[in-house]
């Protein structure tokens, strides 16, 4: 039959099946799924397939739904295929959730469970050319980008396959009639309460009559062209995602604003989309307005600007860095330890060891990068090593005045998340040393210095 040849060509073109595959066939009882099962049974010897028919009873049409289940069981038995089913105990839809989306998710959960139980590596779905055209048209009406215009894929996640993607509804009906295979009609398919049904029953016939009788075939072909272009862009974005340009930490990702601005606008937009979806629990859920807001943050906003996003995500600009992270207010724990002279502290919070010893001016070697030197006579004990406290101030080396450490960090472009953990050494009066920066003007060594305090810093 012509339809078998089309399906065989689709399987070969997209590498949908391998010899010895175990395939769960989503069987609703409608014409599409019945044709799918029949065709895979016909191809099972060539590919050495093990088939399992799986039927999900939504329970929405009461006796009709139960009748569908009985019919599917009988058809599977007729073809000598194992049959598994599940009925929803509570078909009520959670508030604020699309009915179509809710039942689709429940159906996919069921299919995934069946595949796991049967150790199946493929799940076959009955979507055909008209379904593809409807999906593309729906996404056009929603203002979708390339990701929506490519429609559904012949294979997704190396598991979900659509062998019927190249056949028409007419091919399916003709084939079932010739093969003597019955099927069930779903009464909800005629309900215009669903947008897809209105497209199928009103808009597409209008387009076929008034504009192009081959509109469905053309939309499906457009989806394939767009999918090819989209694959190239996605591959380029994937290479950026795995490059050193993107820094990943727990529940956080960041990148350079300067690098982002060097990208083509299309790549930048897709990069932000991929990063956000990578952080979201469901791998989706961001509109073009969310993505555009992050793009605008990168290009136009000053440092310190923050925007909120779905799933408790935030985007923040920190000088040249853009940080995407979850809005978890986890304050850095304060730490404080006495520093005796001589003495040594393993500061695990910073993964460094600090040793304090006494010396003389002759012991000073400013070329030693691991040491800093203080005039000990200018220090008022006790000495503490700790992180920043509200109101801390400092006298930067080479200046005549004091400065709040918070402002010093801002001027030095220290990211906000790092400021609370940086190690400080303070005496009774003020901070005298800041990790990875410099000492206070107040306690610097001069030609009049007689007693030297030497602080040596080593990495743990």
Protein Blocks (a to p, Z undefined) as FASTA:
>chain_A
ZZlmmmmmmmmmnomacehiacddddehpaklmmmmmmmmmmmmmnopacddddddehln
ommmmmmmmmmmmmmmmnopacdddddfblcdcehiafklmmmmmmmmmmmmmmmmnopa
bdcdfbdfklmmmmmmmmmmnopafklmnopafbghhlaccfklmpcfklmmmmmmmnop
acdddfklmpckbmklmmmmmmmmmmmmmmomklmmmmmmmmmmmmmmmmmmmmmmmmmm
mmmkbccdehiacddfklmmmpcfklmmmmmmmmmmmmpmnopaiafklmmmmmmmmmmm
cehiacddehhiacddehjaccddddddddddddddddddddddddfknopacddddddf
klpcfklmkbccddfklpccddddddddehiacddehiabdcdfklmmmmnopafklmmm
pccdddfkbccbdehiacdfklcccfkbmbdcddddddZZ
